Amino acid sequence: MIHLENVSKIYRTGNREVAALLDFSLDVARGEFSVLAGPSGSGKTTVLNLIGCLDQSTRGRIEVAGMDVSRRTVTQLASFRLAHIGFIFQSYNLIPVLSAQENAEFTLMLRGVPKAKRQARIQELFERLGIAGLENRKPGDLSGGQQQRVAIARAMAAKPNLILADEPTANLDSKTSEDLLELMRELNEEQQITFLFSSHDPMIIGCARRVIELKDGHLASDSKDSAA
């Protein structure tokens, strides 16, 4: 599902260079439930952004779902993201003026799915996520846990091959975090969707089947035996 080979990401500010990643390599198989762990500044979010085609590497090769995304155009990457990748962000990234239903439907709408099919798919997900009945509420009228459930519904709606989640429990209480992680693990097992998290939350690290630890832009350790 994911292949990174000698990937580096260098940020330049004036004459200064900062290496977020250096010669980083990683393979993630289809259906894995894995976490990128490490302190702030270790390169976790950079890896997710590169895999998610939100940024491009300075050098190295990146393949996602069989496609070399290393040097594609912006338009090609946007189309690829829409077709293959779901995102769950720490800040939810919901559109304030849209309802929960409209936010969750957004990816399906961009893909041209008919309205009736969109609504049926989102209703199914909202029931599964325990937020049925909140379809017409705006994000500002929802709790943090409810907003994150809407974000998960949006990520799941198009049945992507891969879901990337950047610190998805950072703003949630322990019980809500536990419930959401249990749900995502169930979806992973049932539908074989690959989940890759970025987090330093012990709960996520303990739940993951594989822990990939980064330090200063390098791979520090890789354990596939860290299962909850």
Steps between C-alpha positions, in 0.01 A plus 500: 500500500779745592865500394748774592857460380779729622261792538624837622309820559704817534340833584686815402466835674732752340846346516399257773403137438299286741475127440161365606586156357833350391528185288184356654371165370178322592266231368142463622289208379131515415277463806756609759394699808820690576619810678789738439620587850755742634532844660396824334742585219595137436352501149168319556275757338747550215478129418120512500494811280733336248304175491176698476630704206456824695872572457783376279833358604834665428635167381416132514219282367146473637242249381144488632245241385730404213554853369827694507387830653848648533490730201137529390330826416277676751194406297602135479563486874164661579321240288698220663420621852132521417494145367717318754564687826290610797628752755422549869657816640567610857297818441219307321513742199123515468346782297320728752216609270407143399291258702643177637332313214642736238849482650494121501367491141761739367741244355215306341366819348841578348502150351163562336303246703121560463332671795284203601801267512701758696228539758452125538873444551530778758189383686656153527824646635330739743303212648817295532683793659222580747419846361174427318263791559776763483501526121367858487721647771789729410847414635477781757198326655682168545734381773861415420423129494202554272706713262768232486235239420380718211861526382533121517177460301639737236825301485314169474224611263674424171639168629866600449791259488685698766406723792761736646430640846713779648467513881129411474446477879692812603190705585287218640443357847621150581162325468422661163851418377465139608161463327624654175812284492292188558271600215789569261661168585169323430476674163858403426432135576168485314593693187881458486546877471860593582526743794816699569497731801739771610492533877681503831179398683574181704145380433551500122848352532362223720216426257715487186624170365821666381691789655741691274704737717671803352769720649650808335375397157638147520349159569579422864316169535234290329296245694218294349433330832340799678141381499235594754 
